[in-house]
């Protein structure tokens, strides 16, 4: 039980390393297709599309990691992102240093 919670905690920390959170991903889109789509804005290092173990379907959201901050800005400058007729919702992930998190919690 403790091992499972440790794995979840590491997963939450690693997601903070991603640049963009993408929601409203169509069921029919794969991580490969997401990576290909976002590659037009810059070099995609990683695309994490979590799956539900019970249903076998992805959870309709993902995280994207780019090589440079300029790549992230290229994505955010586009008004809307549409894949297979569905408009994606994007949110930039904010990276904080440990010292900043400590100051905010005090």
Backbone as a chain_set.jsonl record, in Angstrom:
{"seq": "XXXXXXXXXXXXXXXXXXXXXXXXXXXXXXXXXXXXXXXXXXXXXXXXXXXXXXXXXXXXXXXXXXXXXXXXXXXXXXXXXXXXXXXXXXXXXXXXXXXXXXXXXX", "coords": {"N": [[0.829, -1.192, 0.0], [1.908, 1.266, 0.829], [3.863, 1.497, -1.083], [2.423, 1.941, -3.43], [1.336, 4.506, -2.944], [3.677, 5.954, -2.864], [4.547, 5.723, -5.5], [2.497, 7.139, -6.789], [2.986, 9.703, -5.734], [5.512, 10.286, -6.82], [4.775, 10.341, -9.488], [3.099, 12.622, -9.503], [4.974, 14.616, -8.922], [6.661, 14.386, -11.164], [4.98, 15.222, -13.208], [4.972, 17.936, -12.895], [7.163, 18.693, -14.26], [6.501, 18.905, -16.853], [5.596, 20.968, -19.663], [3.123, 21.784, -20.777], [-0.313, 21.266, -20.108], [-2.84, 19.367, -21.498], [-6.217, 19.222, -22.197], [-9.445, 17.694, -22.928], [-8.919, 15.852, -24.955], [-9.628, 13.987, -27.824], [-11.115, 10.697, -27.824], [-10.162, 9.055, -29.805], [-7.586, 9.781, -30.419], [-4.118, 9.186, -30.292], [-1.079, 8.996, -28.255], [1.078, 9.18, -29.952], [-0.007, 10.535, -32.151], [-0.631, 12.957, -30.906], [1.925, 13.855, -30.246], [2.998, 14.149, -32.812], [1.297, 16.176, -33.791], [1.864, 18.385, -32.036], [4.524, 18.71, -32.632], [4.779, 20.418, -34.747], [5.101, 22.898, -33.674], [7.479, 22.909, -32.357], [10.254, 21.088, -30.918], [9.201, 18.156, -29.495], [9.74, 16.619, -26.511], [8.539, 14.735, -24.873], [5.434, 13.014, -24.449], [2.844, 12.455, -22.363], [0.21, 10.415, -21.928], [-2.163, 9.421, -19.949], [-3.694, 6.28, -19.111], [-6.763, 4.612, -18.227], [-6.916, 1.931, -16.168], [-9.074, 0.234, -15.758], [-10.984, 0.683, -17.83], [-9.447, 0.763, -20.128], [-9.238, 2.833, -21.865], [-7.829, 6.058, -22.736], [-7.523, 8.913, -20.543], [-8.418, 11.282, -21.578], [-6.811, 13.513, -21.302], [-3.527, 15.022, -21.305], [0.051, 15.45, -20.859], [2.565, 17.576, -22.13], [5.94, 17.827, -23.003], [8.331, 20.11, -23.982], [11.344, 20.987, -25.836], [12.422, 23.577, -25.63], [11.734, 26.815, -24.098], [10.817, 28.575, -26.025], [9.501, 26.95, -27.856], [7.261, 26.266, -26.377], [6.02, 28.761, -26.163], [5.393, 29.145, -28.853], [3.338, 27.288, -29.202], [1.401, 28.288, -27.427], [0.784, 30.709, -28.588], [-0.909, 30.241, -30.706], [-4.331, 30.522, -31.5], [-6.427, 28.514, -31.308], [-6.488, 24.969, -30.872], [-7.195, 22.209, -32.727], [-8.117, 18.893, -32.939], [-9.156, 16.185, -34.774], [-11.722, 17.319, -35.015], [-12.3, 18.209, -32.453], [-11.893, 20.734, -30.023], [-8.981, 21.42, -28.327], [-8.055, 21.995, -24.929], [-5.67, 23.995, -23.513], [-3.197, 24.433, -21.004], [-0.613, 26.169, -19.498], [1.985, 24.732, -17.642], [3.244, 25.656, -14.504], [6.433, 26.072, -13.397], [8.008, 25.723, -10.364], [10.549, 26.538, -8.076], [11.98, 24.713, -5.332], [12.543, 26.401, -3.155], [10.802, 28.524, -3.625], [8.343, 27.255, -3.295], [8.425, 26.593, -0.587], [8.415, 29.138, 0.607], [5.875, 30.037, -0.109], [4.22, 28.339, 1.301], [4.523, 29.064, 3.901]], "CA": [[0.0, 0.0, 0.0], [2.8, 2.424, 0.893], [4.571, 1.571, -2.367], [1.517, 2.548, -4.408], [1.248, 5.944, -2.696], [4.974, 6.52, -3.241], [4.544, 5.811, -6.963], [1.617, 8.267, -7.143], [3.672, 10.952, -5.373], [6.544, 10.516, -7.83], [4.051, 10.722, -10.694], [2.666, 14.023, -9.375], [6.163, 15.469, -9.04], [7.182, 14.359, -12.53], [4.086, 15.999, -14.07], [5.345, 19.346, -12.786], [8.26, 18.934, -15.178], [5.954, 19.094, -18.186], [5.365, 22.363, -20.005], [1.729, 22.085, -21.098], [-1.361, 20.299, -19.811], [-3.83, 19.394, -22.575], [-7.476, 18.554, -21.831], [-10.44, 17.492, -23.993], [-8.314, 15.074, -26.032], [-10.6, 13.001, -28.327], [-10.838, 9.288, -27.498], [-9.523, 8.37, -30.932], [-6.236, 10.31, -30.622], [-3.071, 8.481, -29.536], [0.044, 9.839, -27.844], [1.891, 9.396, -31.148], [-0.663, 11.591, -32.928], [-0.454, 14.208, -30.156], [3.321, 14.252, -30.403], [3.126, 14.624, -34.192], [0.599, 17.461, -33.911], [2.577, 19.442, -31.324], [5.853, 18.86, -33.217], [4.788, 21.538, -35.689], [5.432, 24.103, -32.921], [8.827, 22.764, -31.837], [10.686, 19.727, -30.604], [8.5, 17.534, -28.366], [10.576, 15.619, -25.84], [7.738, 13.664, -24.273], [3.983, 13.157, -24.365], [2.326, 11.481, -21.404], [-1.24, 10.274, -22.067], [-2.5, 8.352, -18.998], [-4.806, 5.375, -19.407], [-7.536, 4.059, -17.126], [-6.704, 0.473, -16.175], [-10.353, -0.482, -15.79], [-11.659, 0.8, -19.125], [-8.517, 0.607, -21.232], [-9.221, 4.079, -22.64], [-7.068, 7.123, -22.09], [-8.366, 9.75, -19.685], [-8.769, 12.496, -22.337], [-5.896, 14.616, -21.036], [-2.123, 14.618, -21.395], [1.078, 16.451, -20.58], [3.537, 17.669, -23.205], [7.229, 18.411, -22.627], [9.055, 20.642, -25.132], [12.784, 21.165, -25.65], [12.784, 24.95, -25.271], [10.613, 27.706, -23.754], [10.304, 29.178, -27.266], [8.543, 25.986, -28.405], [6.045, 26.407, -25.568], [5.397, 30.02, -26.576], [4.822, 28.921, -30.186], [2.063, 26.58, -29.012], [0.448, 29.149, -26.734], [0.41, 31.83, -29.44], [-1.996, 29.848, -31.606], [-5.623, 30.746, -30.846], [-7.105, 27.271, -30.93], [-5.893, 23.719, -31.336], [-8.294, 21.291, -33.011], [-7.737, 17.561, -33.4], [-10.317, 15.346, -35.112], [-12.956, 18.065, -34.798], [-12.459, 18.629, -31.055], [-11.001, 21.806, -29.593], [-8.184, 21.064, -27.16], [-7.868, 23.032, -23.925], [-4.272, 23.984, -23.09], [-2.816, 25.251, -19.842], [0.821, 26.098, -19.267], [2.376, 24.294, -16.318], [4.156, 26.598, -13.881], [7.522, 25.399, -12.679], [8.464, 26.462, -9.191], [11.687, 25.954, -7.372], [11.627, 24.3, -3.967], [12.595, 27.56, -2.255], [9.577, 29.288, -3.851], [7.22, 26.515, -2.693], [8.526, 26.719, 0.864], [7.997, 30.488, 0.967], [4.436, 30.16, -0.294], [3.5, 27.538, 2.299], [4.714, 29.639, 5.241]], "C": [[0.867, 1.247, 0.0], [3.544, 2.595, -0.424], [3.708, 2.242, -3.424], [1.412, 4.051, -4.198], [2.562, 6.636, -3.043], [5.066, 6.693, -4.756], [3.668, 6.976, -7.418], [2.287, 9.598, -6.856], [4.759, 11.282, -6.385], [5.897, 10.947, -9.136], [3.604, 12.171, -10.66], [3.846, 14.965, -9.524], [6.658, 15.525, -10.476], [6.292, 15.161, -13.468], [4.395, 17.48, -14.004], [6.474, 19.698, -13.742], [7.78, 19.135, -16.608], [5.613, 20.56, -18.404], [3.889, 22.705, -20.174], [0.833, 20.919, -20.702], [-2.415, 20.469, -20.892], [-5.053, 18.594, -22.135], [-8.381, 18.464, -23.06], [-9.849, 16.766, -25.208], [-9.347, 14.044, -26.514], [-10.151, 11.568, -28.027], [-9.999, 8.614, -28.566], [-8.083, 8.811, -31.175], [-5.25, 9.573, -29.712], [-1.971, 9.452, -29.131], [0.961, 10.131, -29.038], [1.303, 10.528, -31.991], [-0.533, 12.953, -32.234], [0.962, 14.741, -30.336], [3.563, 14.797, -31.816], [2.484, 15.998, -34.358], [1.414, 18.586, -33.268], [4.001, 19.644, -31.845], [5.915, 19.995, -34.229], [5.174, 22.851, -35.0], [6.844, 24.07, -32.358], [9.114, 21.309, -31.508], [9.997, 19.209, -29.335], [9.404, 16.458, -27.777], [9.751, 14.439, -25.363], [6.254, 14.026, -24.299], [3.476, 12.057, -23.438], [0.794, 11.514, -21.45], [-1.68, 9.121, -21.159], [-3.746, 7.558, -19.403], [-5.482, 4.914, -18.125], [-7.401, 2.541, -17.208], [-8.009, -0.303, -16.32], [-10.995, -0.474, -17.175], [-10.746, 0.532, -20.309], [-8.438, 1.829, -22.13], [-8.343, 5.107, -21.941], [-8.041, 8.081, -21.414], [-8.714, 11.101, -20.288], [-7.969, 13.725, -21.931], [-4.468, 14.095, -21.134], [-1.223, 15.77, -20.982], [2.08, 16.391, -21.711], [4.783, 18.375, -22.684], [7.954, 18.825, -23.898], [10.526, 20.831, -24.798], [13.149, 22.553, -25.157], [11.548, 25.754, -24.861], [10.008, 28.373, -24.993], [9.272, 28.261, -27.919], [7.205, 26.104, -27.68], [5.3, 27.671, -25.99], [4.764, 29.9, -27.957], [3.458, 28.25, -30.082], [1.017, 27.519, -28.436], [0.005, 30.336, -27.578], [-0.731, 31.498, -30.389], [-3.321, 29.934, -30.851], [-6.309, 29.457, -30.404], [-6.406, 26.084, -31.569], [-7.032, 22.72, -31.499], [-7.735, 19.993, -33.572], [-9.002, 16.744, -33.594], [-11.635, 16.02, -34.744], [-13.192, 18.539, -33.379], [-11.426, 19.693, -30.704], [-10.304, 21.382, -28.307], [-8.108, 22.262, -26.214], [-6.444, 22.906, -23.408], [-4.06, 24.884, -21.889], [-1.322, 25.065, -19.624], [1.07, 25.687, -17.828], [3.381, 25.296, -15.761], [5.187, 25.825, -13.087], [7.961, 26.286, -11.536], [9.658, 25.754, -8.588], [11.252, 25.619, -5.955], [11.605, 25.482, -3.018], [11.342, 28.415, -2.406], [8.383, 28.585, -3.214], [7.243, 26.638, -1.185], [8.03, 28.078, 1.315], [6.496, 30.664, 0.863], [3.662, 29.412, 0.775], [3.619, 28.127, 3.696], [3.736, 30.751, 5.512]], "O": [[0.598, 2.189, -0.746], [3.825, 3.721, -0.835], [4.21, 3.028, -4.228], [1.4, 4.805, -5.171], [2.555, 7.79, -3.472], [5.601, 7.69, -5.239], [4.043, 7.718, -8.325], [2.172, 10.53, -7.651], [4.912, 12.442, -6.768], [6.416, 11.828, -9.821], [3.711, 12.88, -11.661], [3.735, 16.001, -10.18], [7.035, 16.592, -10.959], [6.792, 15.733, -14.437], [4.114, 18.213, -14.953], [6.718, 20.875, -14.006], [8.568, 19.497, -17.481], [5.371, 21.301, -17.452], [3.446, 23.78, -19.768], [1.161, 19.754, -20.923], [-2.839, 21.589, -21.176], [-4.938, 17.431, -21.748], [-8.113, 19.079, -24.093], [-10.232, 17.034, -26.347], [-9.889, 13.3, -25.696], [-8.956, 11.276, -27.983], [-9.217, 7.709, -28.274], [-7.419, 8.264, -32.056], [-5.511, 9.365, -28.527], [-1.931, 10.589, -29.601], [1.551, 11.208, -29.12], [2.039, 11.382, -32.486], [-0.347, 13.975, -32.893], [1.163, 15.936, -30.552], [4.259, 15.798, -31.985], [3.059, 16.882, -34.993], [1.631, 19.626, -33.891], [4.626, 20.656, -31.528], [7.002, 20.484, -34.536], [5.536, 23.816, -35.674], [7.357, 25.102, -31.924], [8.311, 20.419, -31.79], [10.186, 19.752, -28.246], [9.784, 15.507, -28.46], [10.19, 13.291, -25.433], [5.879, 15.193, -24.184], [3.662, 10.87, -23.707], [0.168, 12.501, -21.065], [-1.581, 7.96, -21.555], [-4.704, 8.097, -19.957], [-4.852, 4.835, -17.07], [-7.743, 1.943, -18.228], [-8.04, -1.37, -16.932], [-11.49, -1.5, -17.64], [-11.208, 0.123, -21.374], [-7.642, 1.851, -23.069], [-8.134, 5.049, -20.73], [-9.241, 8.056, -21.688], [-9.244, 11.973, -19.599], [-8.392, 14.853, -22.182], [-4.225, 12.89, -21.058], [-1.669, 16.9, -20.785], [2.415, 15.313, -22.202], [4.689, 19.398, -22.007], [8.173, 18.004, -24.79], [10.912, 20.837, -23.629], [14.075, 22.707, -24.36], [10.431, 25.404, -25.244], [8.82, 28.697, -25.007], [8.281, 28.736, -28.474], [6.145, 26.048, -28.304], [4.081, 27.648, -26.156], [3.712, 30.488, -28.208], [2.528, 28.614, -30.802], [-0.123, 27.545, -28.9], [-1.048, 30.916, -27.313], [-1.447, 32.398, -30.83], [-3.427, 29.481, -29.712], [-6.723, 29.333, -29.251], [-5.819, 26.181, -32.647], [-7.747, 22.416, -30.543], [-6.981, 19.991, -34.545], [-9.822, 16.627, -32.683], [-12.548, 15.378, -34.226], [-14.19, 19.209, -33.117], [-10.248, 19.573, -31.039], [-10.953, 21.029, -27.322], [-8.099, 23.41, -26.658], [-6.046, 21.847, -22.923], [-4.661, 25.952, -21.773], [-0.828, 23.939, -19.571], [0.453, 26.217, -16.904], [4.277, 25.736, -16.481], [4.851, 25.026, -12.213], [8.252, 27.467, -11.729], [9.751, 24.526, -8.596], [10.279, 26.172, -5.442], [10.73, 25.56, -2.157], [10.861, 28.977, -1.422], [7.505, 29.241, -2.653], [6.191, 26.774, -0.56], [7.299, 28.172, 2.301], [5.902, 31.374, 1.674], [2.551, 29.813, 1.122], [2.879, 27.724, 4.593], [3.758, 31.343, 6.591]]}, "num_chains": 1, "name": "protein.A"}
